[in-house]
Amino acid sequence: DGGITQSPKYLFRKEGQNVTLSCEQNLNHDAMYWYRQDPGQGLRLIYYSQIVNDFQKGDIAEGYSVSREKKESFPLTVTSAQKNPTAFYLCASRDTGRGGHEQYFGPGTRLTVT
Amino acid sequence: AQSVAQPEDQVNVAEGNPLTVKCTYSVSGNPYLFWYVQYPNRGLQFLLKYITGDNLVKGSYGFEAEFNKSQTSFHLKKPSALVSDSALYFCAVRAVYNFNKFYFGSGTKLNVKP
C-alpha cells in the first residue's frame, strides 16, 4: 500500500523545545515538500527537496530545519526560534521522473505549542 | 508573481444541484493549475489538473474544471452535488520559474445540504 505517512498525528510541546516531525514515503518520488497550514491562509511552503542531500528554503523557512539523507524520508524540525509554531503541518511528494506535476500529501501533523 | 485567489470562503448548495467553486489565477506564462480537496484533519487529495489541451478537464469523483484563459479562471464544477462532497477545496498554480513551487489559494469550504 503506497503512500505518505506522517507521525505523530498530534504533537504537544512546551515553548522553547525543538520538535521533529516525521515524513516517510514509499512512492519512490524524488521531490518532497513541507507546508504549513493555518486557518484561512491556505498552504505555505516551508522547505522542499528535489533530490537526496539537497533542499531549498520555501517562503517561510525561518525557525525550521530539514534533512534529506534518504529518498523516502524528509523530517522537519521546528526549532525554538519559530515564533508561532502551532499549526497543521503537511508533507507532500511529487514524481518528477515521469514529468509528474501534482503533489501527493500525507495526513498531516497537528502541532500545539504552549 | 504567481498567485491564485478563491473569492468565496464558503459555498452552500443543496444535494443534487450543480456546484461551482471559483478560482482565478495570476501567472506570467502558461499556467499549470490544480484542484485539491481536504477533509477535516486530513491531508489534501488531488482532484484534477490543467497543463495543456482541452479547456474542460475531468477529474476524480465526478468533478471537472474549466480553464478560461481570457478570464484567467479555473473554476471547479460538478453537475450534481453529494453531501459527501462537503469539504475544503484548494486551487493551486505552479510557479513558472521553479517547478517545485506551488501557490495555493486560501480555500473554499463547500457545504452540501441534504
HADDOCK unambig.tbl for C-alpha pairs under 7 A between the chains (distance, minus, plus):
assign (segid A and resid 40 and name CA) (segid B and resid 106 and name CA) 5.56 0.50 0.50
assign (segid A and resid 40 and name CA) (segid B and resid 107 and name CA) 6.96 0.50 0.50
assign (segid A and resid 41 and name CA) (segid B and resid 106 and name CA) 4.78 0.50 0.50
assign (segid A and resid 42 and name CA) (segid B and resid 104 and name CA) 5.92 0.50 0.50
assign (segid A and resid 42 and name CA) (segid B and resid 105 and name CA) 5.62 0.50 0.50
assign (segid A and resid 42 and name CA) (segid B and resid 106 and name CA) 3.97 0.50 0.50
assign (segid A and resid 42 and name CA) (segid B and resid 107 and name CA) 5.89 0.50 0.50
assign (segid A and resid 43 and name CA) (segid B and resid 104 and name CA) 5.88 0.50 0.50
assign (segid A and resid 90 and name CA) (segid B and resid 43 and name CA) 6.67 0.50 0.50
assign (segid A and resid 104 and name CA) (segid B and resid 45 and name CA) 6.98 0.50 0.50
assign (segid A and resid 105 and name CA) (segid B and resid 43 and name CA) 5.52 0.50 0.50
assign (segid A and resid 105 and name CA) (segid B and resid 44 and name CA) 5.63 0.50 0.50
assign (segid A and resid 105 and name CA) (segid B and resid 45 and name CA) 6.79 0.50 0.50
assign (segid A and resid 106 and name CA) (segid B and resid 43 and name CA) 5.39 0.50 0.50
assign (segid A and resid 107 and name CA) (segid B and resid 42 and name CA) 4.80 0.50 0.50
assign (segid A and resid 107 and name CA) (segid B and resid 43 and name CA) 4.19 0.50 0.50
assign (segid A and resid 108 and name CA) (segid B and resid 42 and name CA) 6.26 0.50 0.50
assign (segid A and resid 108 and name CA) (segid B and resid 43 and name CA) 5.62 0.50 0.50
